[in-house]
Amino acid sequence: MRVSPTIFVAAVVLLVPSCTGATGAARSQTDPSGSDESAPPVTPVSAVAAVADPRPNFVVIVTDDQVLSTLTEMPHVKDLLAHGTFFDQAIISNPLCCPSRATILTGQYSHTNRTYTNTDGGPTLGGYAAFHDAGNERKTIAKQLDDAGYRTGLFGKYFNNYWPHDIERNGMPVGWDVWHGFTGSNPDYYDYSWVDWRKGDRLDDGNFTEHNAANGNNVYSTDYAGRFADAFIDSAAAKGQPFFAFYAPFGPHSAFTPAPRDQDVTAPTNMGWKTPAYDEADVSDKPSYIRREPLARFDGERTARFSERWDDTFGALTSVDRWVGAFARSAPANTVFVFISDNGQTWGDHRFDYKLVPYERSIHVPFIVAAPGGPRQHSDSMVTNADIAPTILDFAGLDHTTDPGGTPYDGASLAGIVTGTAPRNDAVHPQGILLEHISYPTKHEVPSYCGVRAHGWMYVGYKGGFEELYDLTNDPYELRNIAKSAPRALDRFRLVAQSLCTPMPPGMASDYFDRKLG
């Protein structure tokens, strides 16, 4: 359904109290990073010339490799739930940084946007090069909102393998008015490459900087991006111009580095990272890439390191959370907030320590959408990162059914659920969420697969023929692969996967499921 932007005029006072405690109060001039550098001048929300343009604003926060259970110590993110929906069944279709971000920005799965991996283009279909070469930059939510008169800004991570020579050759991505983000193979907390740009700027060497101790500018990157994002929100709010802010910090990605002021942050439970699937003893029913991982590879010393990493994860997320609080104080009341992680992390489940895989710790992420006047609720609907773009476009009163190229969105709008005009457990994706991945050279190489995560079930078929099927209601940690012992359920989900895996990931036979179903 399309949600009229006029609902935000009636609800304009509702979001601010939940995030600030006082409607219209000017936010503190103190930089949330704790830096000695003062924040930019601020126009109090109460002084904003009242929303000449009634359309909602959007703040999207995308964390990096955050697992579901780490949301507990993020009070500002949880404050969004005062008028927000927590989606309990949020699944990432291709659990890896670049594919997930491509899906968030376009509303399309990897098989539609042709961005499958993190590597630098070519046959691996990865990174910025794959996204750009497929023409996706003209189809992003930023481009559509910019065309509709929104002010748009990106702050932090765009794609892996986004190099200065790409920018010099292709120019800045269309649809963005302001850009302060990482360049290079991958971001970092310190010692990172960066580009600053505003629409109308002439690109030259002055736009690119190296942040390191030698240059005296080695600012913690979560805070560096946050300052720009907060200033952007302040400026747009003061002008009464609708805006779209995309804040994508590196945290809590490995190496799980907290800001200096958060070095002593500890996790609420020291072994909270550990599940019954950790260092799984019997993996005889798992695919070969898991069986190759040795038992007890996670010895006592490594277990201690995991606990340190777990503490540091909460430390890294503390700074992200402070910026969410700052954005909520700076943003006008007619602002929609979206919070999601690009993917999860297995933390040693099934002897595997990365992402990519179709298991729960890898694909199941925190996901909140908060809108003024919306109910405080949990939703059990099966949803995915592809739903973000159609949801935002729906709230903005724009076409949320097909992309600018005329291709139907793989995602669907969640605006009805978020505003309470549709049932909170509405069947957005009744068959479940597509899972897809292609193998590419990496130390964590995983075979290509395609499958589905449905309510209470996960099924996946790998290139080469191996299959996994889990009854998540009775086996939430995926310890018992029942693909060989539950033929009826197996055929049921083969049929579902066959309908969703269209087309199959590159390198997998198009008749894969036909042959499986006989």
N, C-alpha and C positions, 0 to 999 in steps of 0.2 A: 504494500500500500504506500501511497505518497502521503507524507505528513506535511500539512501546511505550515510554512514558517511562522504564520501568525500565532500559533500556539505559544511561541516564545515571548510574545509581547505580554500576554496575560500572565505568564509564569516568571517574568523577569526578576522578581525578588527572591525566588525560591532557592537558587543554588548557592548564592553568596553566603548566607548565614551558616550553612553546613560546613563551609570551607574556611571562613574567616572569623566567625563568631560575632560579626557586627556588620550589618549591611552598610555599604558605602564608605567604610572606614578606609583611610589611606593605608596602604601596606607599609611595612617598615622599610626604611632606606638601607637596612643592613643586607648585604649580599648573603644569600643562604649558604654559599660555599664557605663562609667564615673567613674569606680573604680580607686583607687590609684594603683592597681596592674597593671603592664605593660603587654601588649599583648606579645605573643611569638615573637621571631625574625621573620622577614618577608623577603621573597625573592620577589623583585619587579617582576610584571608580565613580564616586558620587559627583565628580566634576565633569564626567564625560557627557558631552552633549547628547542627550538621550536619543539614543539609537535611532538616528535618521534612517538607517537601513535596518529593517526588522529581521533580516535573515540571520540565522544563528552563526556563531563562530565555531571553529573546531580546533581542538588541541589533541593531537595524537602522540602518545608516548609509546615507543617500541623499545623494550629492553632486549638484552642479548643473552640468550641461553639461560633464561630464568626458569627454574622448575616451579611447579604449582605450589609446593608447600612453603616457599620462602616469602609469600605475601604477608605472613602473619605479623611481621615487624615493620610494616610500611603504613603508619597511621594516616598519612595524608592521602595515600591511594585509597585506603579503606574509607576515608571521609567522603570520597566520591560516591560511595554507596548510599549516602543519605537520599539521593535521588537517582540511584544507579542500579543497573542490572548486572549481577555477577553470573556469567555463563559457565555453569558447572561442567559442561561437556564441550569445551572449546578445543578443537583439534587442528593441528597444522598438517596440511596435506603432503608437503614435501619438507621434512624437518631439517632445514639447513638455511644459513643466513640469507644468501642471495635469492634463492627461489622463494623463500617466505616473503621477503621484502618486495620482490616483484609482484607477488600475489596481493599483498596489502595495497600496493600503489595502483594496481590495475583491476582488481576484482576477478582476475582470471588465474586458473591453475597453471602449473608449469607446461602442460601439453598445449595450452592456448597461448601463453606469453613466451614460450620457448626458452625459458631460463630455468635450467635444471640443477646447476651446480655453482660452486664458487670460483672455479678456475677461469682463466682469461680467454673466453670465447672459443672458437674453433669447434671441433667435433664433440667436445665435452659440454657445449651449450651452457657456459657458465659466466658468472661475474657481470660486470658492467657491459662488456663487449656484447654478450648474448642479448642482454636487455635492450641495448641501443640498436643493435643490428636488426632486431625484429620489429623496430618501429614503435616500441612501447612508450617512449617518452611523450608522444603525441596523444596517448590514451590514458595517462595517469589522472587520478583525481585532482592533483595539483593543476594540471593543464585545464581541466574542465572548470574548476572553480575560478582559476585565473581568467579564463574567457568570460565567466559570468560576473566579473567585477570584484572578486575576492583578492585580498593581498595574501600572498603565499610565501612561506619561508621554510627552509630545511636547516636543521641544526644537529650536526653529528654525523652519523653513518648513513651513507647512501648504498653503495655496493662494494664488495671486495674487488680488488684489481681495477680501481678507478684512478687513473694516472694523470698527472699534469699534461702529458702529451695527448691524452684523450680529450681533455678540455680544450687544449690549443687547436686540435684538429676539428672537433665537433662543436665547439662553443659550449656554454653552460646549458644544461637541460632546459627545454622549453617549459613554460608554465610556472616558473619560479621567479619571484620578485627579489628575494633575499636568500643568500646561501652562505652558510658558515659550516664547513664540513671537512671530514677527513679525505685525504687522497692516499694512494699507494695500495699495497697488496691487502692490508688489513689495518684497522685502527689499533690504538693502544691507549693506556691510561696516561703514560708519559712518553716522550720521545716519539712524536707523531708528526706526520705531514698534513698540511691544512691549506684550504683555499677559502678566501673571503671574497664575496662578490655581491653586487646589487645590480638590478636591471638598469642598463644604460652605461655601466662601467665598461671601459676598454680593458680587455684582458691583457695583462703583461706580467712580468716577473714579480711585480709588487703585490699581485694577488696571492702569491704562493709563499708560505712560510714553513720553516722547519722549527718545531718546538722541542727544545732540549736545554740542558743545563748550560751548555757553552754559549747559547744565544740569550740566556737569561729570561726565557719565556716559557719555561717548562711547567705550565699550569696544568693541574689535574683536569683531564679532558672532559669528564662529566660536568665539572663546574664551568669550564670554558664554554662549552656548547650551551649550557644552561643560562649563562649571562646573556648571550646573544638572543636566545629564545625568549627570555623574560623581557628584554628590552623591546623586542619585536612586538610582543603581546601588548605591552604598555603603549607603544607608539600607535598601533592600530586601534586600540581601545580609545585613546585620546582623540583620534580623528573620527571615531564612529564608523570606521570602515570595516566591513566583515572580513575575517581573516581565517587562514588555515595555517597552523603551526605544526610542523612535524619534527618532534624531538626524539632523536635516536642515539642515546649514549652508548658507550661500549660496555658498561657494566650490566650484569656481573660476569661477563665472559672471562675465561681464563686469561691472564693469571690472577684473577679474583683479587684485584688490588683496591683496598679502600683509600679514601682521601686521608690526608694526615690526621685530621680531627677525628676520624672514625677507626683508627688503628686498633683501638681497644674494644670495639664492638664485638660481642660474642653472640652466637646462635642461641635461641631459647633452649634447645636440647643439643648436647654435644654430638650425639650420634644420630641426629635427625635425618642425615643424608642416607642412612642405611636402611634398606628394606629387606624382606625375606628373599628377594631375588638377587641380592648382592653376592657376587662371587658364587653364582649358582653351582651346586655340587654336581648335579646330573644334567648334562646338556645333550644327552644322546638323542633327544627329540628336537633339537634345535638345528638350524642350517649350518653348513660347513664353516662359514666365517666365524660363527660363535664357537663351534666345537674346536676350532684351531686355537682359541684362547686358553692358555693353561690354567688349571685350577690353582688356587692359592697364589696367583700372581699378585693379589692384593695382600701382602704379608703385613705383619704388625707395624713395620715402619711406614708402609704406604697407607695403612689404615689411619695412623696418626696424622699423616699429611692430608688425608681426606678430611679429617676433623678440623685441621687448620684452614683448609680451603673452605669448609662449610662456614666457619666463623667469618672468613674474609668475604664470602659471598654476601652475608648479611651486612657487613661493613660497606661493601661496594653499593649495595642497594639503599643504604641509608642516605647517601648523597643524592641518588636519583629521587628518593621520596621527598627530600627537602625541596627539590626543584618542582616536583608536582604540587607541593603546598604553595610555593611561590607563584606558580602559574595560576592556581586557583584563586589566589588573592588578587592577581593582576587582571585576570580576565573579566570582562563584563558578564553579567548574570545570564545572558542568553548564549551561553557557550556549552557546546557538547564536548565532553571529554571521552577519549578512547584510550584504554590502557591494555597492552598485550605484550607478550614476549614473542620473538620471532620463531623460537622453537625451545625445546627443553634440553635436557642433558641426562644421560643414563646413570651417572655416578656409580659405576661398577655393577649395575644390574646386569645379570646374565654374562658376567665377566667382561662387559664392554664399557668403555669410558669415553663416550663422545655423544654424538647425535646421529643423524642419518637414518637410524633404524626405525622400524614401525612400532616399537614397543612404547608403552604408556609414558615412561619418564621422558621420552624423546619427543612425542607428538602432542601430549596433553599439557596445555599451558593456562596461566591466568589470563582472563579476558573480562574487562569491565567496560560498559558503555553507560555514561551518566548524562542525562538530559534534564534541563529545568522542568520541574513539575512531574518528572517521571516517578514511578513507584520504587521504593526500596524493595528489592526482591532478588531471589535466585531463580535462574531458568535452567531447566533440564533439557532444553532443545539442543539437538546436535547442530553445532555451528562451527565456523572455520574462519581463517584469516581472509579468505576470499569475500567474506560478507562485509568487510569494513568499507570498501569503496562504494558498493550500492547503498549501504546505510547512510553514509555521509551525503551522497548525491540526493538521496530521498529527503533527508532533512533540509537540504539546500533548495529543494523544489526543482531539481533537475532530473533528467531521464536516468533512471536507475535500472533499466531493463537490458539495454544494449550499450556497448561501448561506442566511441566515436567512429570506429570502423564498421559498425553494424553487427558486430558479433555479440550474441547474448552473453550476459555475465554468467560466469560459473557460480559466483556468490549470489546472495539474496539479501534484501534489506531486512534489518532487524529493528527498524524504527518503530513498528507497531508494538513489538514486545517491550521495547525500552520506554515507550510513552504510556503503556498500559492499555492501548486501544486494540491489542491482539492478545490472545491467551499467552501467559508467560512461558508455557511449555509448548508453544505452537510448533507444528511439524515443519520446520524450515527446510530441512533436508531429510525427507522421510526414509530414504534408502540408507542414509549414513554419509560419511565424509570420505571422499576419494583419498587413497594413499598412493603416492607414486614417487619413483626415484630411479635415476640411472647411475650405473657404476662409472666411476672415474678414478684416475690414479691419485691415491692418497694413502697415508699410512693406516687409515681406518676404512679401507675399501670394503664396500658392501655391494653385493650383486644387485642388478636392476630388479625392481619389483613393482607390482601393482596390486591394489587390494582395497579394502574398505574398513573403516572403523564405524560400527553401528552401535546402537544402544545395547550395551552388555556383550558386545562381540568384537573381535578383531580377526580379520582374515587377510592373508597376503599370499600371493603366488610369485615365486622368484624365477628369474631367468635360469634355465636348467631344469625346472620342473618342481623343485621343492616347495612345499606349502606349509603354512602355519595357520592354525585356527584355535582361538582361545575363547572360552566362556568366562567373560570378565566378572559376571555376577558371582560365580562360584570360585573363580581363580583370578582375583584382581592383579596378582603379580606375575601372571603369565608363566607359570611354572610347568603346566601340563598342556602340551600341544596335542589337541584331540583330532587333528586332521585325518588320522588313520582309523579313529575309533568312532567317529560321528558322521557317517556318510551322508545322512539326510541334511544335517546342518551344513556340511561341507558343500554339497551341491547348491544349497540355497544361497550361500554367500559367493560361490563361484558365479552364479547368475547375476547377483547384484554387482560384483566386480566387473563382469563382462559389460554391463550397461554403463558403468562409470568410467572404465578404462578405455575411452574412445577419444583419441587413438591410444594404443599401447605406448609405453615409453620407448624411445628409440632403441633399437637392438633387440627388443622382445617381439616374438612372432605375433602377427595380427590375429592369428587363429588360436592363440594360446588357450583361451578358455573354451573354445569349440572342441579342441582336442581333449581337454580335461573333462568336459561334460559328455564326451562320447557322441 
